Amino acid sequence: MLRRAWKPALVVSVPALGYLYYTSREQSFELPVRLRGPDGKATMSTRTIPLLSMAAVDARIREKATANTVTRPGIVWHHTTASVNANDPIEDATANQVIRRDEGDGDLLFFAVMDGHGGFHTSQLLSRVLINAVVLELSSLNKPPASSAWFDSIKGAISGVSNASIGNNKSGDNVDIHISPDAQSPLSIPRKPDATPLLVARAIQTAFTSLDTELIAAPLRVLASALDAKDTTSKNVEIPDLSKHPLALPAMLPAMSGSCALLAMFDTAHRDLYVACVGDSRAVAGIWEPEEGEEGKGSWRVEVLTEDQTGRNPAEVKRIQSEHPASEASDVIRNGRILGGLEPSRAFGDARYKWSRALQQTLARAFLVGNELALRSPSTSQTPPYVIARPVVTHRVLNLPTNDGDMPSKSKPALRFVVLATDGLWDELSSEDVVRLVGGHLAGLSGTVKKTQLATLVPTTTGTDAVEGNVARRQRTPAEAEGAWAFVDENPSAHLIRNAFGGANTGVLRRLLSIPEPLARRHRDDVSVTVVWWEEGKGPEVASVSVGKEEVKAKL
């Protein structure tokens, strides 16, 4: 089982150090805040913040934590999720779904985290439809493509609308797709012609880009319907006031706000993992590398499965500059941000970076003015789209039991867990920190462990380095850098969040989680974490245990 097989021998002899609860009598603290006066100028002041008790902090970390187990012949899957907000309401969202295919064809397990910005509308929508969109696209791999006539009719309904003004996500056949060389191994699982990693990765890309196209086009669809009864042959089409239309804000708000999206799909029949990333959320895998001849001994290789897609990623800067005239080279990325404003370079929604200025003015007049809302177009926008929703898809081969129950070799390196998290976690923890913390948690560590000690107890090696796309939100004090981790949460996702915000340093932890919204946003971000891991199982298949999600059976 997992805990027996992966527990480093040294851990067994380490006594629990106990969790150091913060016992200061301090009941509040002073927080510097920035205020704007009537003249618009910013001034600094202080605000007294009541300090949460340690019990209240524990409750907040665990409030949205869920744990799920799915048992299959020869394998037990576990996944946990936890979230802590800095915005009210939280702009992050998560989703998961297990799809059982025909007997012997294995399962598809989906996990996704969404990091919204400019509101929660896009991320919440994606949490409901993104996985289904991917499933639908995969199910149609061997079918002819569906007609897009409805989209063409929308574009023709308004003068001046073009592919560029809506947002063109098209790509070449293999752009932003990374297939593991192991997929070509003679030992790889036989595949149907429509199940090769390249075709599956392309289908995932198509699902993402098609969904974003529909999301961005939704307001045009509503406007086109309203114009059907009018004479649109005239050059001067009168734009109707649709602010009170029942679909006005439901169509506009998800297009106006934006969201990063990170999705992992486990295909157990073919032992494949696909990770699709749009934005600056990150997926990291822990790969167990056993020590030859020493059962239970080894190290964790840190494998970063995504790159932070922001204006600070040199590859993204080069891509964006290549997609726009040379005259815009100095404007498309300013201060690490798209047109000086948006940090992620790929995202769903964010229509102000995808629509032309003329189209934005038209839609604002139709839907927003009557609701006393505005749509501010970037001042340097000339040749949109500047932001796309085409994901980078990475493929890895998994070391899983076969459909006949044959166990994989324990003497070879094997990917054992995956962490998906929004950038609120990566602002605080490195990829190495996360792999050590999860590896230690799965090995059964408890209590307080010094940071320097954990590196010895749970040794790691570097596989794929992270491409850091963000600037740290806050500076660590020397005490934090040299402090200790806390192993007190049963839920690995809650465990990571606790250690991101202070760990065993309960003074820092209490202060950070006591800061209320919206002040908290200047000190920490929304954070959502999903951890997926698996272990060898025995006996017949039993029903899956799931919290908040129903298992789905489908034929794909």
Secondary structure, DSSP 8 states (H G I E B T S, - for coil): -HHHHH--HHHHT--------------EEEEEEEEE-TTS-EEEEEEEEE---HHHHHHHHHTT-EEEEEEETTEEEEEEEEEE-SSSS--EEEEEEEEE-STTS-EEEEEEEEEEESSSHHHHHHHHHHHHHHHHHHHTTTS-----HHHHHHHHHSTT--HHHH------TTTTEE--GGGGSTTS----GGG-HHHHHHHHHHHHHHHHHHHHHHHHHHHHHHHTTS---SSS------TTSTTHHHHHHHHHSEEEEEEEEEETTTTEEEEEEESS-EEEEEEEEE-TT-TT-EEEEEEE-----BTTSHHHHHHHHHTS-GGGTTTSEETTEETTTBSBSB-EE-GGGTS-HHHHHHHIIIIIGGGT------TT--S----B---EEEEEE-----TT-----TTS-EEEEEEEE-HHHHTT--HHHHHHHHHHHHTT--EEEEHHHHHHHS-EEEEE-----S--SS---HHHHT-EEEE--SSHHHHHHHHHTTTT-HHHHHHHHHS-TTGGGGT---EEEEEEEEEE--SS----B-SS---EE---
